[in-house]
């Protein structure tokens, strides 16, 4: 087991722990209540280790021409991995991170500090409430990567939530979400339907075994009112160290299997991971 760097109690998130990589003194994985949340390489912020982080990184790369700064909103802070990546690969990007657990943010900031010259601001707030306080029509990209007890809160899964997201995006801006599901994939099918009700173009990327319901895992959803660069996204996802598959168009409609959009009144948390998904 990798040596433990620190453990910190947080009233909202549970036990936050940083574990050093075995083969890289600058690499760290953040765990919350035993579930791996994110990985950071302090020496190379462009390194994205987790498969879902790489897929989100591809979207950061494709959201604008190379090097152009982005106006990004990150719902869920974790180790601020994607914001670090964006700041490193797109200098002068303006980013707002909304993280409900201020104690977790301070823990990460103290142990894994980021460059003070990066334009990253962290607001301590509930993701949906914090989003509603941001200016309308300005964000190029809104990323939702929020987990409480390894489950996405219900109020971040609804049509009403996506209406708030749309109000913050510029015309043609992108919404991306890290989802988790397994088995019959009922949760993610509902999220596809919800995104399709709000946006003109939607795609989903995941490990083929997850898409077949063979195992529990992460799925990355992306949506926009303008056509997405699906061919290039598909190519990048397929050539990752852990290759994935992208569903889009008619195939995605079939995958959703007639699931209805999810409103606040019917919203539920994402399913709990089965035992043994996150081994020590």
C-alpha positions in Angstrom: 0.0 0.0 0.0 1.2 3.5 -0.8 2.2 5.4 2.3 -0.3 7.7 3.9 0.5 11.4 3.6 -2.3 12.8 5.7 -5.8 12.2 7.0 -8.3 14.9 7.7 -11.8 14.7 9.1 -14.4 16.8 7.3 -18.0 17.2 8.4 -19.4 17.0 4.9 -17.1 14.8 2.9 -16.0 12.3 5.6 -12.3 11.2 5.9 -10.1 12.8 3.3 -6.8 11.1 2.7 -3.9 11.7 0.3 -1.8 8.7 -0.7 1.6 9.2 -2.4 2.3 7.3 -5.6 4.7 4.4 -5.2 6.8 5.4 -8.2 6.5 9.2 -8.2 7.1 11.4 -5.2 5.1 14.2 -6.9 2.0 12.1 -7.6 -0.9 11.9 -5.1 -4.3 10.4 -5.0 -7.1 11.9 -3.0 -9.5 9.5 -1.3 -12.7 10.4 0.5 -14.1 7.7 2.8 -11.9 5.2 0.9 -13.2 6.1 -2.6 -10.5 7.5 -5.0 -11.6 11.0 -6.0 -8.8 12.4 -8.1 -5.1 12.2 -8.9 -2.6 15.0 -9.1 1.0 15.1 -10.4 2.4 18.3 -8.9 5.4 18.2 -11.3 3.2 17.8 -14.4 -0.4 19.2 -14.1 -1.0 17.9 -17.7 -0.8 14.3 -16.5 -4.3 12.9 -16.1 -4.2 9.4 -14.6 -7.8 8.3 -14.1 -9.6 7.3 -17.2 -12.6 9.6 -16.5 -10.2 12.5 -15.9 -8.5 11.9 -19.3 -11.9 12.0 -21.0 -12.7 15.3 -19.3 -9.3 16.5 -20.3 -10.0 15.7 -23.9 -13.1 17.9 -23.7 -11.0 20.7 -22.3 -8.7 20.3 -25.2 -11.5 20.2 -27.8 -13.7 23.0 -26.4 -11.7 25.7 -28.1 -8.7 26.1 -30.5 -5.4 25.0 -28.8 -4.1 27.5 -26.3 -7.1 29.7 -26.2 -8.1 30.6 -22.6 -11.4 29.2 -21.4 -13.9 30.5 -18.9 -14.7 27.3 -17.0 -16.8 26.4 -14.0 -16.0 23.3 -12.1 -18.8 22.0 -9.8 -17.0 19.8 -7.3 -13.4 20.6 -6.3 -11.7 17.4 -5.1 -8.0 17.9 -5.7 -8.7 20.6 -8.3 -7.2 18.3 -10.9 -9.1 19.5 -14.0 -8.7 23.1 -13.1 -5.0 22.6 -12.8 -4.9 20.9 -16.2 -6.9 23.7 -17.8 -4.7 26.4 -16.3 -1.5 24.6 -17.4 -2.7 23.8 -21.0 -4.7 27.0 -21.5 -2.8 29.8 -19.8 -4.9 32.8 -18.7 -8.0 30.7 -18.4 -10.5 32.1 -15.8 -11.9 29.3 -13.6 -14.4 29.1 -10.8 -14.5 26.0 -8.7 -17.5 25.4 -6.5 -16.9 23.0 -3.6 -19.3 22.5 -0.7 -16.6 21.2 1.7 -14.4 24.2 2.6 -12.4 22.0 4.9 -11.5 19.6 2.1 -10.5 22.6 -0.1 -8.2 23.9 2.6 -6.7 20.4 3.1 -5.9 20.1 -0.6 -4.6 23.6 -0.9 -2.3 23.1 2.0 -0.9 19.7 1.0 -1.1 20.1 -2.8 -0.8 23.8 -3.5 -1.4 25.1 -7.1 0.4 27.9 -8.9 -0.8 31.3 -7.4 -0.6 32.8 -10.8 -3.4 30.6 -12.1 -6.7 32.3 -12.3 -8.5 29.7 -10.2 -11.0 30.8 -7.6 -12.7 28.4 -5.2 -16.1 29.2 -3.7 -17.3 27.2 -0.7 -20.9 26.5 -1.6 -23.3 23.8 -2.7 -22.8 23.1 -6.4 -26.2 24.1 -7.5 -26.5 27.1 -5.3 -23.1 28.3 -6.2 -23.8 27.9 -9.9 -26.9 30.1 -9.5 -24.8 32.9 -8.1 -22.5 33.0 -11.1 -22.9 35.4 -14.1 -25.2 34.2 -16.9 -24.1 33.6 -20.4 -20.3 33.6 -19.9 -19.0 30.1 -19.3 -17.4 28.2 -22.2 -17.5 25.0 -20.2 -19.3 23.8 -17.0 -18.1 20.5 -15.6 -20.1 18.7 -12.9 -18.0 16.2 -10.9 -19.7 16.1 -7.6 -19.9 13.1 -5.3 -21.1 12.8 -1.7 -20.4 9.4 -0.2 -19.4 8.2 -3.7 -22.8 9.2 -5.0 -23.9 12.2 -7.1 -26.5 14.2 -5.1 -30.0 14.1 -6.6 -30.4 17.8 -7.0 -27.6 17.8 -9.5 -29.3 15.3 -11.9 -32.5 17.1 -13.0 -33.9 19.2 -15.8 -34.1 22.1 -13.5 -30.4 21.8 -12.6 -29.5 21.7 -16.3 -31.6 24.8 -16.9 -29.3 26.6 -14.4 -26.3 25.2 -16.3 -27.6 26.5 -19.6 -28.1 30.0 -18.2 -24.4 30.2 -17.2 -23.1 28.9 -20.6 -22.4 31.2 -23.5 -24.2 30.3 -26.7 -22.6 27.1 -27.9 -20.9 26.4 -24.6 -20.4 22.8 -23.3 -21.7 21.0 -20.3 -19.7 17.9 -19.1 -20.5 15.5 -16.2 -18.7 12.7 -14.5 -21.3 10.0 -13.7 -21.1 6.6 -12.0 -23.4 3.7 -12.6 -23.5 -0.1 -13.2 -25.7 -3.0 -13.8 -28.9 -2.0 -15.7 -27.5 1.6 -16.0 -30.9 3.1 -15.1 -29.4 6.2 -13.6 -27.2 7.1 -16.6 -30.0 6.4 -19.1 -32.1 9.0 -17.2 -29.2 11.4 -17.3 -28.9 11.0 -21.1 -32.6 11.7 -21.5 -32.3 14.7 -19.2 -29.3 16.1 -21.2 -31.1 15.5 -24.5 -34.1 17.4 -23.3 -31.9 20.4 -22.5 -29.2 20.4 -25.3 -29.2 19.8 -29.0 -26.2 17.4 -29.1 -25.1 14.9 -26.5 -22.4 12.2 -26.3 -21.4 9.6 -23.7 -17.9 8.1 -23.2 -17.1 5.1 -21.0 -15.3 1.8 -20.8 -17.1 -0.8 -23.0 -17.6 -3.1 -20.0 -19.4 -0.3 -18.1 -21.5 0.5 -21.1 -22.5 -3.2 -21.3 -23.5 -3.1 -17.6 -20.8 -5.7 -16.8 -19.1 -3.6 -14.1 -19.6 -0.4 -12.1 -17.7 2.6 -13.3 -17.5 6.2 -14.5 -19.2 7.6 -17.6 -18.5 11.0 -19.0 -21.4 12.9 -20.6 -21.0 16.0 -22.8 -23.7 18.2 -24.2 -24.0 21.4 -26.2 -26.4 23.2 -28.5 -23.8 23.2 -31.2 -22.5 20.0 -32.9 -19.8 18.3 -30.8 -16.5 17.2 -32.3 -17.6 13.6 -31.9 -15.2 12.0 -34.4 -12.1 13.5 -32.7 -13.4 12.8 -29.2 -14.1 9.2 -30.2 -10.5 8.9 -31.6 -8.9 10.2 -28.4 -11.1 8.1 -26.1 -10.3 5.0 -28.1 -6.6 5.5 -28.0 -6.3 6.2 -24.3 -4.2 3.9 -22.1 -7.6 2.5 -20.9 -9.6 2.6 -24.2 -13.2 3.7 -24.1 -16.1 3.9 -26.4 -18.3 6.9 -27.3 -22.0 6.7 -27.9 -23.7 9.4 -29.9 -26.7 10.1 -32.2 -29.1 7.2 -32.9 -26.9 4.8 -30.9 -27.1 7.0 -27.9 -30.9 7.3 -28.2 -31.1 3.5 -28.4 -28.8 3.2 -25.4 -31.1 5.5 -23.4 -33.8 2.9 -24.0 -36.8 5.3 -23.7 -35.8 6.6 -20.3 -37.7 9.9 -19.5 -36.0 13.2 -18.4 -35.5 13.5 -14.7 -37.3 16.4 -12.9 -36.5 17.6 -9.4 -39.5 15.9 -8.0 -38.3 12.5 -9.2 -34.6 12.9 -8.9 -32.5 10.4 -7.0 -28.9 10.0 -6.1 -26.6 8.0 -8.3 -26.4 4.3 -7.2 -23.9 3.4 -4.5 -20.8 1.5 -5.7 -21.0 -2.2 -4.9 -18.6 -3.6 -2.2 -15.1 -4.2 -3.4 -15.1 -1.6 -6.2 -12.4 0.5 -4.4 -9.9 -2.0 -3.0 -7.3 -0.8 -0.5 
